[in-house]
Amino acid sequence: VDTRTEVLLMRLDLTTGKEKEILRLKNAYIYPLAARKDALIYHRLDALPQDEMLNMNFEKLDAMLDQAFDLDLDKAVYENFCRELEQGKHLLYLTDNAGEIGFDRIFAEEIAGKYPHLDITFCVRGGPAANDALRCDAETVGIPFRVIDNGNLVSGTELSMLSREAKEAMDTADVIISKGMANTETLYGSGYPIYYAFLIKCARFVQFFEKPLMTPMLVAEKNG
């Protein structure tokens, strides 16, 4: 589906009542868990089928948290990420799902605590796009940083649809954190100083990154 078609579909608001209930439940669970600083579990939640999310409870989440630190990420990429945070002045955080934004808040607060010199900006979607985070979701979980939107009514961050403030934020950012596969699909190869955090959810990414489905990834923007 091209971006113009996706915009038309999003304007029809085809999100079902069940899907909206899942988003509500995700935010209901995520916010109190975020206060406990259990930030890595978002990878596990994002991988859950809808029916499992509807049957989620805190006991099941606690069991998932026990496995949250088993992520096998690229150490060199992580070290470069930390180095660039140390050296940079402006961090832009491109959010993904509404149900994850509470953990995004905690992750960003941890970054701010370790690198207090950083000016941090959160960027959400410009309007309803699947289950992506909006300004109202950022407000719900109390994002303590500046919040802007990317002007997009589609999943991801389509550069041709950027709002003026999002374009300025991307152009001036020293480091950009990009959450989710849709952001990766629309931005990878753009040349911006981006670190992509996502789960592999399609055959194309399996082949491209040579990793199995549902592998958590931390990938730096490619050069050249």
N, C-alpha and C positions, 0 to 999 in steps of 0.2 A: 504494500500500500504506500503510495507516494504521500508527501507531506500535505499537499492540497486536499487529497481525499480524506486523510486523517483529520484535518481541521473540520471538514464537513461532518464527519462522523461524531467528533467530540461535541460539536454544537447541537447535535440531536440529543445529547445526554442519554446515551444508551446504557448507562450503568444501571444494573438491576438492583432491586431492593436487597437481595442477598449479598451482592458485592458491596453495597454501601454499609451493610451491617458488619461485614468482615473488616472494612476499614475502621469503623467505629470501635470494634473489639480490639483491633490491633493497637489503636491509640490508647484505649483503656488499659491494656496490659503494659504497653511500652512505657508510658509515662512513669508509673510507680517503680518499674524495674530500672528505668534510667536514673532515678534518684539513688539507686543502689550502685550505680556505676558499673553495671554488667554490660559493657558496650559491645562486645564481640558477638552476642547472640543474634544480632540482626541478620547475619548470614543464614542462620538456621531457620529463623522465622520466614524469611523471604522465600525459602525453598519449600515451605509447607503447602500441600494441597489445600484448597478452600475448605473442604469438609473438616480437615484436621484443625484448621485455624478456628472454625466455629466451635470445636470441642476442646479448645485449649484451656488450661487452667494453670495456676501458679506451680503446682507440683510437677506438672510436665515441663514447665519452663525451667524449674530448678534442675531437673535431670539434664536438660539440654545445656544449661550453663556449665555443667561439669565437663562438657566436651568442647567448650568454646575456645579453649587455648590450644587446640590440636591443629590449628590452621598452619599449613606449610606454605609460607609466603617467601618471595624472593628476598633474601637477606641484603643483597647489594642494592636493590631498588629501595628497600626500606631505609638503609643507611644514607643513601643519596637524598631521600625524602626528608629525613631528619636534618641533614646538613643544609638543605635549601630552606627549611623552616628557620634554622638558626641564622642564616644569612639574609633572609628576605624581610620585607616590611609589610607586604600586603598579601593576605591569604583569602582566596575566594573558594567557598564551599558550595558545590553544585549538588543539590539534594536529589533524592530519588523517590521512593515510596513514602506515602503519608504515614504508614505504620512503622517506619524506621526513624522518623525525624527526631524522636525523643533520644535515641541513641546517638544520632548525629550531634545533638546538643551536647551530650556528655563527652563525646570524642573531641569536639571543638573546645570545650571547657578545659579538658586535659591538655590540649595543645596550647591554649592560652596561658595555662598555669606554668607550663614548661618554657614557653617562649612569649613572655609578657610584652615584648616589644611589637608583636604582630598586631596589625589591624585586620580584624576578621569580618568578612561579609558573607551572609548566607543568601543563596539564590534559589528560589522555588519556581514552579511553573507559572506561566502567565494566566492560566485558566484551566478548567477541568480537562485532564488528559489521563485517561485510564485511572490508575490508583496513585498518581503522583502527588507529591506534597504541594500545597498551596499556602498562601499567606495565613489563612485561618488555621492551618495545621501548625505552622511555626508559632502562632500566637497561643494555641492550645497547650503546647509543651513548654512555653516560656522561653523561646530562643532569646538569649541575652545580648545578641549581636545585631548589627544592622541587617535588615532583611530587605531584599529586592526581588523582583521577578524577572524571568528571562524573556517575557513577551510571547512565549510559545504556547500554542494551544494543542501541541502534539507531544508525544512522549519523547524525551531527550532534549537536546539543546541544538536546534537547527540554527546555524549561524545567520542565515538569510532572514530569520524571523526575530532576531534579538531586539529587545527593547534598548533604548539609548543608554539607560543606566547599566544594563547588563553588558553591553558592548564596551562601555568605558571601564567597568569593573574587570572584565576579562583582559582588556588591553593594558591595564595598570597592575594586574596581579603578578607577584613574583612566584607564587605557587598556587595552583588550582587543584583542589580535590574534587574528582568527578565520581559520583556514586551511581552505580547501576549500569546495566547493559545498554539501555537506550542512549544514555549519555555517551557511552563508549562508541556505539555505532555512529552517532552523529558527529563526534568530535575527534575520534582517533585519526591522526595524520594532519590535524589542523595547524600544528606548529606551536600551539600554546603550551606553557609550562605546566602540563597536567599530569597528575598521578591518578590512575583509574582504579577504583575498587569496585569489583563486580563479581557475580557468579556466572559461570559459563552455562548458558541455558539453550543453546541451539547448535545444530550440527556444523554450521559455518564457523562458529567460534571454536568448536572442538577441533576442527581441522586447522584453523588459522593459528591457534595458540598451542596445539598439540597437547591438550589436556582433556580429561574426561568431563562429561556433563556434571554440573553442580559443583565444580571446583572453584573455591574462592580465589580470586586473583588480585594482585597489586601490580600494576603495570605502568611504567613511565611512558610518556609520549615518545613516539618513535622519532628519530632524527633522520632527515633526508628522505 
